[in-house]
Amino acid sequence: MKHELGPNTSWMIVYVADSQPEAHIIVGRLEASGIPAWLQQEPVGEIYGFLLGRLSQVKVVVRPVDYDDAMALLEDDPDDESDYPELDEGEDD
């Protein structure tokens, strides 16, 4: 899906990744939920392939109208087991 970044488009940062692969995973997660997302990276960092520092960071941005939904989705960590009840394994009645 292509997203146009133009002078009349305001995008809001919802995530700052340390690498492009990490950022692409976040964008995929957002777009799978129907939230258009875009990557922003400093051109110098992308051209020279910086791996550390601010120039290596990749920002994931969304439209202002999608910001709250995107943040709620990203705050819901699928690996967080606190949302699941404890299973009583090994107990025999």
C-alpha positions in Angstrom: 0.0 0.0 0.0 1.4 3.4 -1.0 1.0 6.4 1.2 1.6 9.9 0.0 3.6 12.3 2.2 2.7 15.7 1.1 2.6 19.3 2.5 -1.1 18.8 3.5 -0.5 15.5 5.3 0.4 15.5 9.0 1.8 12.3 10.3 2.3 11.4 14.0 5.1 9.2 15.4 3.8 6.1 17.1 7.0 4.1 17.3 10.8 4.6 16.9 12.6 1.4 15.8 16.3 0.8 16.0 16.3 -0.9 12.6 14.3 -1.1 9.3 13.3 -4.8 9.9 11.8 -3.9 13.3 10.0 -0.9 11.8 8.6 -3.0 9.0 7.2 -5.5 11.5 5.4 -2.6 13.3 4.0 -1.2 10.0 2.8 -4.7 9.1 1.0 -5.0 12.4 -0.7 -1.6 12.0 -1.7 -2.2 8.4 -3.1 -5.7 9.2 -5.4 -3.8 11.6 -6.5 -1.4 9.0 -4.2 1.5 10.1 -2.1 3.0 7.3 1.5 3.6 8.4 4.7 4.9 6.9 8.4 4.7 7.6 10.5 7.8 8.1 14.3 7.6 8.3 17.0 10.2 7.9 18.2 9.8 4.3 21.9 9.9 5.4 21.3 7.0 7.8 19.6 5.0 5.1 22.1 5.7 2.4 25.2 4.9 4.5 23.5 2.1 6.5 24.2 3.4 9.9 23.5 0.8 12.6 23.7 2.9 15.7 22.6 6.4 16.8 19.9 8.7 15.8 20.6 8.4 12.1 19.9 4.7 12.3 16.5 5.1 13.9 13.4 4.5 11.8 10.2 6.3 12.8 6.8 4.7 12.2 4.2 7.3 11.6 0.4 7.3 11.1 -2.3 9.9 10.3 -3.5 11.9 13.3 -7.0 10.3 13.0 -5.4 6.9 13.5 -3.0 7.9 16.3 -5.0 6.7 19.3 -5.9 3.4 17.7 -2.3 2.8 16.7 -1.0 3.5 20.2 -3.6 1.2 21.7 -2.7 -1.6 19.3 1.0 -1.1 20.0 0.6 -1.0 23.7 -1.2 -4.3 23.6 1.8 -6.6 23.8 0.9 -10.0 22.4 3.7 -11.6 24.4 2.4 -10.2 27.7 1.1 -13.1 29.6 -0.5 -11.0 32.3 -3.7 -10.8 30.3 -4.2 -14.6 30.6 -5.3 -16.5 33.7 -2.8 -18.7 35.4 -3.3 -22.4 34.5 -3.1 -24.8 37.4 -1.1 -27.5 35.8 -0.2 -30.6 37.6 -3.0 -30.4 40.1 -5.1 -33.6 40.4 -8.5 -33.5 42.0 
